[in-house]
Amino acid sequence: MVVFAAEQQIREPVLPSHKARLDCRFGMAAPTSGVANGYVQGNLAILPEKQAADFHRFCQLNPKPCPIIGISDVGNPKIPSLGIDLDIRTDLPRYRVWRNGEVLDEPTDIEREVRVPMYRTNIQCHSAGPFAGPMVVSMRPFKPKDAIRAVQITTRFPSVHGAPVHLGHPHSIGIADIARPDYGDPVPVADDEIPVFWACGVTPQAVIAAAKLPFAITHAPGLMLVTDLMNRDLAVL
């Protein structure tokens, strides 16, 4: 889609999620973990119309790492179903601009908080058109009893990544060194903890890079779009 610059109107926030988007619109550039708790956060991919259908199909074939919660019309930066006054051009803390598979531009002046570690794996996604590649996963360490509870809780939310795809032994999914994530920041795993891995919304960035599209825009890892959707409303159990 084509992205245009536009004058923004200042509006009073009516929800914590709306306030988070306004904060981003007017300069907040920090990770969104813990922001507007209870509200769904989304990953962003803006693609030329020519590649959009194939990418949509890729997401449908790989719903764990690439769940779809909203799609804009061509050339329209608004997605009303996701939020009041939501504008995908301005309402994320940071963007990545891609050309031919390489990151061309990304602000780097504010990035001090720890982001969840993310890793490329040997788990292959189902391909669609030019889009193919490995799944990216995020990791959080848990004590075994807490890991079981995390599986129980996240299983209820299949439309936002759902249950973990792997527990324990990183080498089994192609992660050579858990202390060296491909994205985000390393997080130590204590002796009484196990690493738990979820399908991650950074997967589209990996396949966009591999496809070497002439142009694309995504969110920066860990800096996401806060929507007005509630996590509890997406539960299936």
C-alpha positions in Angstrom: 0.0 0.0 0.0 1.0 3.6 -0.5 1.9 5.5 2.7 1.2 9.2 2.8 2.3 11.9 5.3 -0.7 13.7 6.8 -1.4 16.3 9.4 -2.5 14.7 12.6 -5.4 15.9 14.9 -4.8 15.7 18.6 -7.6 13.8 20.3 -8.2 13.1 24.0 -7.5 9.4 24.7 -10.6 7.4 25.7 -8.9 4.0 26.4 -5.5 3.0 27.7 -4.8 1.5 24.2 -5.7 4.8 22.5 -3.5 6.7 24.9 -0.6 4.3 24.0 -1.1 5.0 20.3 -1.2 8.8 20.9 2.0 8.5 22.9 3.6 6.8 19.9 2.2 9.4 17.5 3.8 12.2 19.5 7.2 10.7 20.1 7.2 7.7 22.4 9.7 5.2 20.9 10.1 2.4 23.5 9.2 -1.3 23.6 5.5 -1.9 24.1 5.7 -4.9 26.4 3.5 -4.1 29.4 1.9 -1.1 27.7 -2.0 -1.0 28.0 -2.2 -4.4 29.7 -5.0 -6.6 28.5 -5.2 -5.1 25.0 -4.0 -7.0 21.9 -0.8 -5.8 20.3 -0.2 -6.5 16.6 2.7 -6.8 14.2 2.6 -4.7 11.1 3.4 -5.5 7.5 2.8 -3.0 4.7 3.4 -4.4 1.3 2.9 -3.4 -2.4 -0.6 -4.4 -3.6 1.0 -6.8 -6.1 2.5 -9.0 -3.3 -0.4 -8.5 -0.8 -2.5 -11.5 -1.9 0.4 -13.9 -1.7 1.4 -12.6 1.8 -2.2 -12.9 3.0 -2.2 -16.5 1.8 1.2 -17.1 3.6 -0.4 -15.8 6.8 -3.4 -18.0 6.4 -1.2 -21.1 5.9 0.9 -20.2 9.0 -1.6 -18.9 11.6 0.7 -19.6 14.6 3.4 -17.2 13.8 1.3 -14.9 11.6 -2.2 -14.6 12.9 -4.3 -11.9 11.1 -6.3 -9.5 13.3 -6.9 -6.8 10.7 -6.3 -5.7 7.1 -6.6 -2.2 5.6 -7.9 -1.3 2.3 -5.4 -0.4 -0.4 -4.0 3.1 0.3 -6.0 3.5 3.5 -3.9 3.8 6.8 -7.0 3.3 9.0 -8.3 0.0 10.3 -11.4 1.0 12.3 -12.0 -2.6 13.6 -8.7 -2.4 15.5 -9.1 0.9 17.2 -10.4 4.4 17.7 -8.5 7.0 15.6 -5.9 4.3 14.7 -3.4 5.2 12.0 -0.8 2.7 11.0 1.5 5.5 9.6 2.1 7.0 13.0 0.9 4.9 15.8 3.8 2.4 16.3 6.9 3.3 18.3 9.2 2.4 15.5 9.1 1.1 11.9 11.5 -0.7 9.6 11.7 0.3 5.9 12.8 -2.5 3.7 14.2 -2.4 0.1 15.2 -5.6 -1.7 15.4 -7.6 1.5 17.5 -5.1 3.4 16.6 -2.7 6.2 17.0 0.8 4.7 15.9 2.9 7.6 15.1 2.5 11.3 15.4 5.2 14.1 17.8 4.0 16.8 17.9 7.0 19.2 15.7 5.4 22.0 16.1 1.7 22.8 17.0 1.1 26.4 14.4 -1.3 27.7 14.9 -5.1 27.5 12.9 -6.7 24.7 12.0 -10.4 24.6 14.6 -12.6 22.8 13.6 -13.9 19.4 15.2 -16.6 17.3 15.1 -18.1 13.8 14.4 -21.8 14.0 14.6 -24.9 11.7 10.8 -25.1 11.7 9.8 -24.3 8.1 6.6 -22.3 7.4 4.3 -23.3 4.6 5.2 -21.2 1.5 2.9 -19.0 -0.6 4.2 -17.3 -3.8 7.5 -15.6 -3.0 7.0 -15.9 0.8 8.8 -18.8 2.5 11.3 -19.4 5.3 11.7 -20.5 8.9 9.5 -19.7 11.8 10.8 -17.1 14.3 10.0 -17.8 17.9 10.1 -15.7 21.1 11.4 -17.2 24.4 10.5 -16.7 28.0 12.0 -18.8 30.9 9.6 -20.5 33.3 9.9 -22.9 36.2 8.3 -26.2 35.0 5.1 -25.8 37.0 4.7 -22.3 35.6 5.4 -23.5 32.1 2.5 -25.9 32.3 0.2 -23.1 33.5 1.5 -20.9 30.6 0.6 -23.6 28.1 -2.9 -23.9 29.6 -3.5 -20.1 29.5 -2.1 -19.4 26.0 -3.9 -22.4 24.4 -7.1 -20.4 24.9 -5.9 -17.7 22.5 -5.1 -19.4 19.1 -5.8 -16.2 17.1 -2.9 -14.5 18.9 -0.1 -17.1 18.6 -1.7 -19.6 21.0 0.2 -22.3 22.9 4.0 -22.6 22.7 5.5 -24.5 19.8 8.4 -25.9 21.9 9.6 -26.4 25.5 13.2 -27.0 26.5 16.2 -28.0 24.4 16.8 -25.0 22.0 19.0 -27.1 19.8 16.0 -29.3 18.8 14.6 -26.3 16.9 17.8 -25.1 15.4 18.8 -22.5 18.1 22.6 -22.9 18.5 23.1 -20.4 21.3 20.2 -19.2 23.4 22.3 -16.4 24.8 22.6 -14.9 21.3 19.1 -14.1 20.0 18.6 -13.0 16.4 16.3 -10.2 17.6 15.6 -8.6 20.9 17.8 -8.9 24.0 19.2 -12.0 25.7 17.4 -13.2 28.9 19.1 -15.6 31.3 17.5 -19.0 32.0 18.1 -20.0 35.6 19.0 -23.6 36.6 15.5 -24.3 37.8 13.9 -22.9 34.7 13.2 -24.1 31.2 13.0 -22.0 28.0 9.5 -21.9 26.5 9.1 -20.8 22.8 6.1 -19.3 21.1 5.6 -18.6 17.4 6.5 -15.0 16.9 5.1 -12.2 14.8 8.6 -11.3 13.6 8.3 -14.3 11.2 6.8 -12.1 8.5 9.9 -9.8 8.6 12.1 -12.9 8.0 10.1 -14.0 5.0 9.8 -10.5 3.7 13.6 -10.2 3.9 14.1 -13.5 2.1 11.6 -12.6 -0.6 13.7 -9.4 -1.3 10.6 -7.3 -2.1 11.4 -3.9 -3.7 9.7 -2.2 -0.8 7.9 -3.0 2.4 7.4 -1.5 5.9 7.1 -3.4 9.1 7.2 -2.8 12.9 10.5 -2.9 14.6 10.8 -6.1 16.8 9.3 -5.5 20.2 7.7 -2.2 19.2 4.2 -3.0 18.2 0.8 -1.6 17.4 -1.5 -1.4 20.4 -5.1 -2.1 19.4 -8.4 -1.6 21.2 -9.1 -5.4 21.0 -9.2 -7.1 24.4 -7.2 -10.3 24.9 -10.1 -11.8 26.8 -12.4 -11.4 23.8 -10.2 -13.6 21.7 -10.3 -16.6 24.1 -11.9 -19.8 22.8 -12.2 -21.7 26.0 
